[in-house]
Amino acid sequence: MIFLSVDNPVVEINFPVELNLAKGDSTSLFLTWDTAGSMQGTAILHPNMSLNLQSIPLVTDLAYVSCPALDTIYIIRTDLNMVCGSIGISGKPTTIAANLAANRLFVLAPKDSAVKTFELTSNSLIDQIRIPLSVKATYMTVSSDGKKAYLLDEMGNNLLRLDMQTGTVDGQIRIGSRPKYMLYLEDQNLIAISCAYAQKVYFVDATSLTVVNTVDTGGTPDGMLARDNYLFVAESSSNSVSVFELPGGRNKFRINVGIKPRRLVFGNSHIYISNYGSGNISLMKPGQLNASRGIQVGGMPFGMDVSLIRQWLYVGDEYKGGVSVIDLSSNKVAGWIELGAAPDTFVVVK
């Protein structure tokens, strides 16, 4: 056994460049410790450390994850599965949506009652739309052209539509009881909204904002996924996923999964379901009547997204404060990205 001693317990490192932070800004600093270079062949440790500022590469290799408790969105390199930078955003950022074609990142900041728009290439704030103070927005989805944003107010039972070009609310309706999640079905010009207390999914015309159909669920509906003319609905109270036909909404079947399923995502011919209460991910193929074995990740898995280029499934963990990385080819956990706070939304730029 070798015991090491440190020649100096205090290490001073000069900043590589001048760093100025305005109120609300956030930047990442990366401390590198060259352990081999610190040994120098003796039992005396000479800490060899360097400090570098964040360096963000091409947008197409990036993912964004919101951490409301830190007023921060972290930027992750999907080729290395590590944090490469951060954006400071006031207002407890929750839902985020990325639009590569428009070079935009849309962020819901509920505590600021605002939707904030950032340029992806520069990560700089370019616009901010205020939401009426009477509305407590809890979830957001954005049209593929970036012209419309739809907001849910869970406690107020409201759906709002924002015109992102004029910055105004151009539509609003009351919807169900405790709306939790929504999915924009653009090919049908519909918005599917899951309502927890009503135990229903409402289909709303995206143009007129009128309810055109309603389906009953067997438990408390939460996250949803549309695939192959079917709508998959996670039912957190019944530990199952219900499957409905699209269009029409006829109930086809129900599949038992893990405890308290919350979110669904598709990748590599499988649907992945995050089971918030059992700390695992269920797998199923569209058309199957049962879920395959789960992937154990621990904690409280919640938001997910897939990098098809890199063949990774990213699973945010609200309990452990980070992101599990799953290899889609083997369906095994391949890594962990530490964030230090509960992640809300994880989005891969596609």
C-alpha positions as CSV (number, residue, x, y, z in Angstrom):
1,M,0.0,0.0,0.0
2,I,1.3,3.4,-1.0
3,F,0.5,6.6,1.0
4,L,0.7,9.8,-0.9
5,S,1.3,13.3,0.5
6,V,0.4,16.6,-1.1
7,D,3.1,19.2,-1.5
8,N,0.5,22.0,-1.3
9,P,-3.1,21.5,-0.3
10,V,-4.2,24.7,-2.0
11,V,-4.1,25.0,-5.8
12,E,-4.6,28.3,-7.5
13,I,-5.6,28.2,-11.1
14,N,-5.7,31.3,-13.3
15,F,-8.8,31.8,-15.6
16,P,-7.8,31.2,-19.2
17,V,-9.7,34.3,-20.3
18,E,-11.6,37.1,-18.7
19,L,-15.0,36.0,-17.6
20,N,-17.9,38.4,-17.1
21,L,-21.3,37.2,-16.0
22,A,-24.4,39.4,-16.0
23,K,-27.3,38.8,-13.6
24,G,-29.0,35.5,-14.6
25,D,-26.2,34.3,-16.8
26,S,-24.8,30.8,-16.5
27,T,-21.7,29.3,-18.0
28,S,-19.9,26.1,-17.4
29,L,-16.3,25.8,-16.2
30,F,-14.5,22.5,-16.6
31,L,-11.7,21.5,-14.2
32,T,-9.3,18.9,-15.6
33,W,-7.0,17.0,-13.2
34,D,-4.0,15.3,-14.8
35,T,-3.6,12.5,-12.2
36,A,-0.6,10.9,-14.0
37,G,1.1,14.2,-14.4
38,S,0.6,15.0,-10.8
39,M,2.5,11.9,-9.6
40,Q,5.9,12.6,-11.3
41,G,7.2,9.2,-10.2
42,T,7.3,10.0,-6.5
43,A,5.1,9.7,-3.4
44,I,4.6,13.4,-3.3
45,L,1.5,14.6,-5.2
46,H,1.9,17.8,-7.1
47,P,-1.7,18.6,-8.3
48,N,-1.6,19.4,-12.0
49,M,-5.0,21.0,-12.8
50,S,-6.3,23.2,-15.6
51,L,-9.5,25.2,-16.1
52,N,-11.4,25.7,-19.3
53,L,-14.5,27.6,-20.3
54,Q,-17.4,25.9,-22.1
55,S,-16.9,25.2,-25.8
56,I,-20.1,24.3,-27.6
57,P,-19.7,22.4,-31.0
58,L,-22.1,21.9,-33.9
59,V,-25.8,22.1,-33.1
60,T,-26.6,18.7,-34.7
61,D,-24.6,16.9,-32.0
62,L,-26.3,18.5,-29.1
63,A,-29.1,17.9,-26.6
64,Y,-30.7,20.3,-24.2
65,V,-32.0,19.5,-20.7
66,S,-33.9,21.9,-18.4
67,C,-33.2,22.1,-14.7
68,P,-35.8,24.4,-13.1
69,A,-34.3,24.4,-9.6
70,L,-31.1,25.9,-11.1
71,D,-32.6,28.3,-13.6
72,T,-30.4,26.5,-16.1
73,I,-30.5,24.6,-19.3
74,Y,-27.5,22.3,-19.8
75,I,-26.1,21.5,-23.2
76,I,-25.0,18.0,-23.8
77,R,-22.7,16.6,-26.5
78,T,-24.3,13.4,-27.8
79,D,-21.1,12.1,-29.2
80,L,-19.4,12.2,-25.8
81,N,-22.4,12.1,-23.5
82,M,-21.1,14.9,-21.4
83,V,-22.2,18.4,-20.5
84,C,-20.4,20.9,-22.7
85,G,-22.1,24.2,-21.7
86,S,-25.1,25.8,-20.0
87,I,-27.6,28.7,-20.5
88,G,-28.8,30.7,-17.5
89,I,-32.6,31.2,-17.9
90,S,-34.6,32.8,-15.1
91,G,-38.2,31.7,-14.4
92,K,-37.7,28.0,-13.6
93,P,-37.5,26.7,-17.2
94,T,-39.5,23.5,-17.7
95,T,-40.7,22.5,-21.2
96,I,-38.3,23.1,-24.0
97,A,-38.7,22.5,-27.8
98,A,-35.9,22.7,-30.4
99,N,-36.4,23.6,-34.1
100,L,-33.2,22.9,-36.1
101,A,-34.6,24.3,-39.4
102,A,-35.6,27.6,-37.8
103,N,-32.5,27.6,-35.6
104,R,-34.6,28.2,-32.5
105,L,-34.9,26.8,-28.9
106,F,-38.3,27.6,-27.3
107,V,-38.4,27.6,-23.5
108,L,-41.3,27.8,-21.1
109,A,-40.4,29.8,-18.0
110,P,-43.5,29.6,-15.8
111,K,-42.2,31.7,-12.9
112,D,-41.5,34.6,-15.3
113,S,-44.8,34.0,-17.0
114,A,-43.0,33.9,-20.4
115,V,-42.0,31.8,-23.4
116,K,-38.4,32.6,-24.3
117,T,-36.9,32.1,-27.7
118,F,-33.1,31.4,-28.1
119,E,-31.0,31.1,-31.2
120,L,-29.5,27.6,-31.3
121,T,-26.3,28.5,-33.0
122,S,-25.4,31.2,-30.5
123,N,-27.6,30.2,-27.5
124,S,-28.5,33.8,-27.1
125,L,-32.0,35.2,-26.1
126,I,-33.7,36.8,-29.1
127,D,-37.3,37.1,-28.0
128,Q,-39.6,36.8,-25.0
129,I,-43.4,36.6,-25.0
130,R,-45.3,37.4,-21.9
131,I,-48.1,35.1,-20.7
132,P,-51.1,36.6,-18.9
133,L,-50.4,36.6,-15.2
134,S,-53.7,34.8,-14.6
135,V,-52.4,31.8,-16.4
136,K,-50.0,29.4,-14.7
137,A,-48.5,27.5,-17.6
138,T,-47.4,24.0,-16.8
139,Y,-46.7,22.4,-20.3
140,M,-46.0,23.6,-23.8
141,T,-45.8,22.3,-27.3
142,V,-44.7,24.2,-30.4
143,S,-45.8,23.8,-34.1
144,S,-43.1,22.4,-36.4
145,D,-42.8,25.8,-38.2
146,G,-42.4,27.6,-34.9
147,K,-45.3,30.0,-35.5
148,K,-47.7,28.7,-32.8
149,A,-47.1,27.6,-29.2
150,Y,-49.8,25.9,-27.2
151,L,-49.8,26.1,-23.4
152,L,-51.5,24.1,-20.7
153,D,-52.6,25.6,-17.4
154,E,-53.2,22.5,-15.3
155,M,-54.7,24.2,-12.2
156,G,-56.9,26.6,-14.3
157,N,-58.0,23.9,-16.8
158,N,-57.0,26.1,-19.7
159,L,-55.4,25.7,-23.2
160,L,-53.8,28.8,-24.7
161,R,-52.4,29.4,-28.2
162,L,-49.7,31.9,-28.7
163,D,-48.8,33.6,-32.0
164,M,-45.0,33.5,-31.8
165,Q,-44.7,36.1,-34.6
166,T,-46.9,38.8,-33.0
167,G,-46.3,37.7,-29.4
168,T,-50.0,37.6,-28.5
169,V,-52.5,35.1,-27.2
170,D,-54.8,34.4,-30.2
171,G,-56.9,31.6,-28.7
172,Q,-58.0,30.1,-25.4
173,I,-60.4,27.4,-24.2
174,R,-61.2,25.6,-20.9
175,I,-60.4,22.0,-21.2
176,G,-61.3,19.0,-19.0
177,S,-60.0,18.7,-15.4
178,R,-56.3,19.0,-14.6
179,P,-54.8,18.8,-18.1
180,K,-51.3,17.2,-17.7
181,Y,-49.8,16.7,-21.1
182,M,-50.5,17.4,-24.8
183,L,-49.3,16.0,-28.1
184,Y,-49.5,18.0,-31.4
185,L,-50.9,15.7,-34.2
186,E,-50.0,18.0,-37.0
187,D,-50.9,15.6,-39.8
188,Q,-54.5,15.7,-38.4
189,N,-54.4,19.3,-37.2
190,L,-55.3,18.1,-33.8
191,I,-54.0,18.5,-30.3
192,A,-54.4,15.5,-28.0
193,I,-54.6,16.5,-24.3
194,S,-54.6,14.1,-21.3
195,C,-56.6,15.2,-18.3
196,A,-55.8,13.6,-15.0
197,Y,-58.9,14.1,-12.9
198,A,-61.3,13.6,-15.9
199,Q,-59.4,10.4,-16.9
200,K,-60.0,11.4,-20.5
201,V,-58.0,12.4,-23.6
202,Y,-59.5,15.4,-25.5
203,F,-58.9,15.9,-29.2
204,V,-58.9,19.7,-30.0
205,D,-58.9,21.2,-33.5
206,A,-55.6,23.2,-33.6
207,T,-57.2,26.0,-35.7
208,S,-60.6,26.6,-34.1
209,L,-59.6,25.3,-30.6
210,T,-62.8,23.3,-30.4
211,V,-63.1,19.8,-28.9
212,V,-63.8,17.4,-31.7
213,N,-63.6,14.1,-29.8
214,T,-63.0,12.6,-26.4
215,V,-61.9,9.2,-25.3
216,D,-62.0,7.6,-21.8
217,T,-58.9,6.1,-20.2
218,G,-58.8,3.3,-17.6
219,G,-56.6,5.3,-15.3
220,T,-54.9,8.7,-14.8
221,P,-53.6,9.6,-18.3
222,D,-50.2,11.3,-18.6
223,G,-47.7,11.2,-21.4
224,M,-48.6,10.2,-25.0
225,L,-47.0,9.0,-28.2
226,A,-48.5,8.8,-31.7
227,R,-47.1,6.0,-33.9
228,D,-48.4,4.0,-36.9
229,N,-51.9,5.5,-36.7
230,Y,-52.2,4.6,-33.0
231,L,-52.1,6.8,-29.9
232,F,-50.3,5.3,-26.9
233,V,-51.3,6.8,-23.5
234,A,-49.4,6.2,-20.3
235,E,-51.9,5.7,-17.4
236,S,-50.0,6.3,-14.2
237,S,-52.7,5.2,-11.8
238,S,-53.3,1.8,-13.5
239,N,-49.7,1.0,-14.4
240,S,-50.6,0.5,-18.0
241,V,-50.5,2.0,-21.5
242,S,-53.8,2.3,-23.4
243,V,-53.7,2.1,-27.2
244,F,-56.3,4.0,-29.3
245,E,-56.8,4.1,-33.1
246,L,-56.0,7.3,-35.0
247,P,-58.2,8.9,-36.3
248,G,-61.3,8.1,-34.4
249,G,-60.0,7.2,-31.0
250,R,-61.4,3.7,-30.7
251,N,-59.8,1.8,-27.8
252,K,-57.8,-1.2,-29.1
253,F,-56.2,-2.7,-26.0
254,R,-54.3,-2.0,-22.8
255,I,-50.8,-3.2,-21.9
256,N,-49.4,-3.6,-18.4
257,V,-46.1,-1.9,-17.8
258,G,-44.1,-0.8,-14.7
259,I,-45.3,1.3,-11.8
260,K,-46.6,4.8,-12.6
261,P,-45.7,5.2,-16.3
262,R,-45.1,8.9,-17.2
263,R,-43.5,9.3,-20.6
264,L,-43.2,7.5,-23.9
265,V,-40.7,7.8,-26.8
266,F,-40.0,5.8,-30.0
267,G,-36.6,4.6,-31.1
268,N,-35.0,1.6,-32.9
269,S,-38.4,-0.1,-33.6
270,H,-39.4,0.0,-29.9
271,I,-41.5,2.2,-27.7
272,Y,-39.9,3.0,-24.4
273,I,-41.9,3.9,-21.3
274,S,-40.5,5.6,-18.3
275,N,-41.9,4.0,-15.1
276,Y,-41.6,6.8,-12.5
277,G,-42.6,4.6,-9.5
278,S,-40.5,1.4,-10.3
279,G,-37.3,3.0,-11.5
280,N,-37.2,1.2,-14.9
281,I,-38.0,1.5,-18.6
282,S,-40.5,-0.8,-20.2
283,L,-40.1,-1.8,-23.9
284,M,-42.8,-2.7,-26.4
285,K,-43.1,-3.0,-30.1
286,P,-46.1,-1.3,-31.9
287,G,-48.7,-4.0,-32.4
288,Q,-47.6,-6.2,-29.5
289,L,-50.0,-6.9,-26.8
290,N,-47.5,-7.0,-24.0
291,A,-44.4,-5.2,-22.8
292,S,-40.9,-6.8,-22.9
293,R,-38.6,-6.9,-19.9
294,G,-37.7,-3.6,-18.4
295,I,-34.4,-1.8,-18.3
296,Q,-33.5,-1.0,-14.7
297,V,-32.2,2.6,-14.2
298,G,-33.2,3.3,-10.6
299,G,-34.4,6.6,-9.2
300,M,-37.4,8.3,-10.7
301,P,-37.2,8.2,-14.6
302,F,-39.2,10.9,-16.3
303,G,-38.5,12.8,-19.5
304,M,-36.8,11.0,-22.4
305,D,-35.6,11.5,-25.9
306,V,-33.7,9.5,-28.5
307,S,-30.6,10.3,-30.6
308,L,-31.1,8.1,-33.7
309,I,-27.7,9.1,-35.1
310,R,-25.9,8.0,-32.0
311,Q,-28.3,5.3,-31.1
312,W,-28.8,6.5,-27.5
313,L,-31.9,6.7,-25.3
314,Y,-31.6,9.5,-22.7
315,V,-33.7,9.2,-19.5
316,G,-33.9,12.1,-17.1
317,D,-34.0,11.1,-13.4
318,E,-35.7,13.5,-11.1
319,Y,-34.5,11.7,-7.9
320,K,-30.8,11.2,-8.7
321,G,-30.4,14.5,-10.6
322,G,-29.0,13.4,-13.9
323,V,-29.5,11.5,-17.1
324,S,-29.1,7.8,-17.8
325,V,-27.8,6.9,-21.2
326,I,-29.1,3.6,-22.7
327,D,-27.6,1.9,-25.8
328,L,-30.5,1.3,-28.2
329,S,-28.7,-1.6,-29.9
330,S,-28.4,-3.6,-26.6
331,N,-31.0,-1.9,-24.5
332,K,-28.5,-1.7,-21.6
333,V,-27.4,1.3,-19.5
334,A,-24.2,2.6,-21.1
335,G,-23.5,5.8,-19.0
336,W,-24.6,8.5,-16.7
337,I,-24.6,12.3,-17.1
338,E,-24.5,14.1,-13.7
339,L,-26.5,17.4,-13.5
340,G,-26.8,18.0,-9.8
341,A,-30.5,18.9,-10.0
342,A,-33.7,17.3,-11.2
343,P,-34.1,17.5,-15.0
344,D,-37.5,18.3,-16.5
345,T,-37.4,18.1,-20.3
346,F,-34.7,16.5,-22.4
347,V,-34.6,17.3,-26.1
348,V,-32.2,16.1,-28.7
349,V,-31.7,18.5,-31.6
350,K,-32.9,16.7,-34.8
